[in-house]
Amino acid sequence: MGTAAVRNALDGSNIKRVTLFAPDGTTASGVNPTAAAAADALANPTISQIGADLMGFNGTTWDRLRSSVEATLLASASRTTTQTSADIPVYNLKYLSVVLDMTTVGTGSVTLTINRKDVASGKYVLLLSGAAVTTNVTNTYNVGPTLVAAANAVATASLGTIIQIVVTANNANAATYSVGYALNG
């Protein structure tokens, strides 16, 4: 059944009850709670939680703890303009690895940058700027608090709670590439 979570709640009579939820969403008795009750139990940060590392506070809200998050930011395609990601939540993870795979550079040129969003101003702060990519190559960019810095490839920094990845087109010439990322604990 795997690791289970215990959640406390108050019913209408103010009597405390405890429900055991398994990873598959069933209760200890094997009965699936209603979708609304299960969603509330997982999303409501005011409910006490018993167990190790079930949720992590990100400074504003509670996040389900994750060991890693991987995603394709840009599928392989020919592009001529700057590509800016939407805000990417970090979920209390500490390390970021971004891969830019340039497959047809032609006379194009791109530069990848990684930014952290400042919570006070809402502005983006540069964490890492790669070198201009002008050849068919696969580059990896890493950011984390204990990494050893290396120019244009590795930054020793905290990610904060929101990041942004930007691939700047250095000219108007087409280049075919993809970008993926992984966030890890």
N, C-alpha and C positions, 0 to 999 in steps of 0.2 A: 504494500500500500504506500510505501515511501514516507517521507517526513510529513507530519500533520501539524496543523496550526490550531491553537486553542484561542477562542475569542470570548470575552465576557460581554454581556449586554444586560440591559434592564428591560423587563417587560412592563406592561401597564400597571402592575401592582407593586412596582419598585422592588421586586424580588430578583436578586441577581441569578442569572442562569449562565451556564457555560456550554458551548457547543464545540465539538471537535470536528474540524473540516480537514479532509484528506486532500492531497493535491488534485485529485480528479473531481473535486467539488462535492463529494458525498459527505454526509455526516458520519459520525462513529457508528451509527446504527445501519449504515449503508443506504440511507434514504437521501435522495437528492433534495435539497431545500429549494424553495421557489427561487427563480432567477433573481427577483428583486432582493430577496433576503441574502442570497449568496453574494450579489454585487455589493450590497450595503456592508456586509461583514468584511469584505476584502477592501473596500474603498474608504470606509469611515475611519479617519485617523483618531477619533475621540474614543474609540472602543479600546479597552486595555488588551494587550497582547502578551501571551506567555510563550516563551520559546526563545531560542537563540537566533538573532539576526533575521527575523522575519520581515521587518520593515526598517527603512532608514530615513531619517529626517533630512531633507535637502535645504533646510533654512526657511522654507515656506510651507511645504506640504510633506506628507509621507510618501515614499516610493517603495514599491516591492523591490527587494534586493535581487540583483541579477549578478551572475558571474561573468557574463559577456553579452554584448549586443553587436551583431554584424549586419551590414546593409550595403546594397548597391546604391550609390549616390547618383551616378551617371552611367547608364548602359553604354556600350560601345556605339559611337555614332560620330559622324563628321560634324564639326562645329566651327563657327567663325567668330563667335561672340563670347564675352565673359559669362561664366556660369557661377551663380551664387546660391548656395544651399539655403533652405529654410532653417530656422533654429533647430538644432539637434540637442535633445535633452541628454545629459550625461548619466543620470540615475545613480549618483554617488560612486561611479566608477572612476578609476584614477589614471588609466593609460589609454592612449589613442594611437592607432596605427592606420594610416591612410595609404592606399596604393593607387598610383596613377599609372595606367598601362597605355603608353603611346604606341599605336600600331601603324599609323600612316601619318607621318608628320609633314611630308612634302616641304613646303616653304613656310609652314605655320610655326608658331612658337607660343607656348603657354607657361604660366608660372602658377604653382599651387601655393595658397596660403591657408593657415589655420588660425582662427580668431576665437577668443573667449568673450562672451557678452558680459559687460559690467552691469550688475544688478541695480546700482544706484543711478547711473546715467542712461542705461539702455544702449550705450555705444559699444562697438566691438573693439577689442584690444588684440593686437597682433601677438600670437604665440610663436609662430614659425612661418618663415617664408622660404620656399624652395628656390632653387636656381631655375633659370629659364630652360625649358625642355625643347630642344631643337633637333633631336634624333629619335628614332624608334627605340624606346627603352622602357623598362618597368622600374619605377622609382617608388620607394617606401619612405614615408615621413612618420616620425614617432614623437609623441609628446607625453611626458610623465614626470612625476616629482622626483624620482630616483634615477632617471636615465642620465647617462653621460652625454653632454651636449656635443653635437657635431654640426658644423656650419651647413645650413640649407637642408638638413636631413633629420636632426634630433634636437629637441628642446627640453631642457630641464624646467618644468613648470607644472603648476596645478591647473586642471582643466576648468575649474569652476562648475557651474550647474548647466550652462548652455554654451554650445560651441557652434561655429559656422565654418564651412569649407568653401573657399573661393578658388576657381580656376580662371585666371585672367588671360584673355586672348591678347598677346603682345603685338599682333598685327591682324589684318582682316583676312588672312589666308587660312584656308580650311585645314584642320588637323583632326584625325580620327583617334579617339581615346576613350577609356572608361575610368571611373573612379569608384572605389569601394572603401569602406572603413570598418574597423572593429574597435569597440570600447571594451576594456577588460578591467577586472578588479584590481 
